[in-house]
């Protein structure tokens, strides 16, 4: 699988990541390293604990990491959660809508990581 095929399979933006990390070798290195980023796990743990500050911090971190890697769908979804829990702002989502949104993030992240792991295994 090529890097472009990986990005197509995960609905990522190869063009966006190419603007941040100009070389394919860097893109490959950092997309594979996404598995060591714990922001999605921290987001889910904070949500389980009903920790608003923790959800904001984890979602904000996930938004930035995903944006830099061209994972714009995940970045946008994480950004929605970050805005929901931004200090000083009133919440707009119901608890039920938030739970559904977090479930979608979790599934999208899982599918993305599976594709990245397949890509990594093919790289040698």
C-alpha positions, 0 to 999 in steps of 0.5 A: 500500500502506498502512502497515497492509498493509505490516505485514500483508505482512511479519508485523510488528506494527503495534500494537507499533510504534504503541506506540513510534512513535505517529504513522504518519508516524514509523513510515513514516520509520523503517521506510523507514530500516531499509535503512540499518541494517547490523546484519543484514549485520554479523551475516552477515559475523561469522558467515562469519568465525566471530566470536562477539563480532561475532555477539553485537553485531550480533544484539543490535543487530538484535534491538533495531532490529527490536523497536522497528519491530514486526518481532517475528519478526526480533527474536526470531530475532536475539535467539536468536543474541544469546543463543547468543553472549552472553559467559559463556553456553554455546552450545546450538545446533550449528553446523549448527542455527546455519547454518540459523537464520542462513539463515532470518534472511537470507531473512526479512530480504530479503523484509522489505526487498523489501516495505519498498522497494515500500512506499517507492516507492509513498510518492512 
